[in-house]
Amino acid sequence: MAKEVRLPKFGDTMEEGTIVDCKVSIGDHVKSGDALFDVETDKATLEIESPADGFVKQIMAEVGGSYRIETPLLILGEKDERVSDEFLRSLKASTPATPTIAKSRPAKREKISDLPMPIPVLPQDLKLGQTIPVSKLQKITSEKMLRSKQEIPCFYLNVRADVTDLVAYRAKLNKTSETEVAYNDFIIKAIAIGLEKFPIMTGQIDGDDIELAKAIGVGLAISTPEGLIAPIVKDPDKKTVAEIAYYSRQLIERTKNNQLTLEDLEGGCITVSNLGAFGVDSFIPIVVPDQCSILGIGKIADVCVPTDDSPDTLGVHKMMNMTLSVDHKVANGGYAAQFLDFVKKTLEDPANFK
């Protein structure tokens, strides 16, 4: 008996999805669990799997088409089964909205390089005066950042951390560590310790209340050919730095291969955006909607500073700028300043990570 496959609702905020690849053709035999489509949602590119065994009788969705959830995309049936016109009419009547067809795009998306990486500007042969199509991810990012600027009254705090000892400790640690530990891994761990001590920094306004997060999650901003994605490092407060490093590498690898799930993108309290690899000294990042804050990390630079033994003597120390953007609806300046100072001091003493 003919059975339709509809666009599923992958997450609470999902209202529609864009078909970026169709993996089957009419007449193909598929088994339950086989991939039918790649669909791009407001958070990730995911696979739609076949709900049953059968033969592809009709494909109703087009690559590049945007469809609302519960829209019929494909019909399965028995090998010699004929799909009746009455069945097709009933499906069309149940379609939530008429699909819109986007500009053509490649079926296979470009892969993402590991961090640090140069940020691509789409095709390399761009010339002044050209018109460049905006990707789905860029549109989503634009909408979220506009919402952030309109709805989140931010204030900004900047400190400079002396990470001289941390740089030396990381170099020593990586001589024996199975997974190379990045500076971001230390930063994520320091943030997690800080969020435990200053839990309001995990909060979100809910009516007249501040609802604190049930668990700690830290977003890690990763540059991709189509824009920025910030998957979540889950429960870093319960992980060692080495475990965070392993978890982060897995996230980056899944991002490279377009294998992130909605679970990878949900549950963040704060995001880390590190542009130090690009030579940026400091910058003011924009808070991700539904998070309390975001921490912008600049490059580690050699700076001459007075030594502890003699204020008249200068020594070369490794300094790193950190800028915290904070939702003032959730946290006030004094509380956020204490949190940032705690994170700074945690990073300055490698003993906190042993």
Protein Blocks (a to p, Z undefined) as FASTA:
>chain_A
ZZddddddfbfklmbdcdfbdfbdehiacdehiafbdcddfkbccddddfbdcddfbdfb
dehiacdehiafbdcddfklccdfklmmmmmmmpmbacdddddddfbdcdddddddddde
hjfkbcehiacdddfklmmmmmmmmmmmmmmccddddddddfklmmmmmmmmmmmgmbdc
dfklmmmmmmmmmmmmmmmlmgccehjaccddfbdcdddddddfkbccddddehkllpcf
klmmmmmmmmmmmmmnopacfklmgoiabdcddfklnopabdcddddehiabdcdddddd
ddddddfklmkbccddddddddddddfklpcfklmmmmmmmmmmmmmmmklmZZ
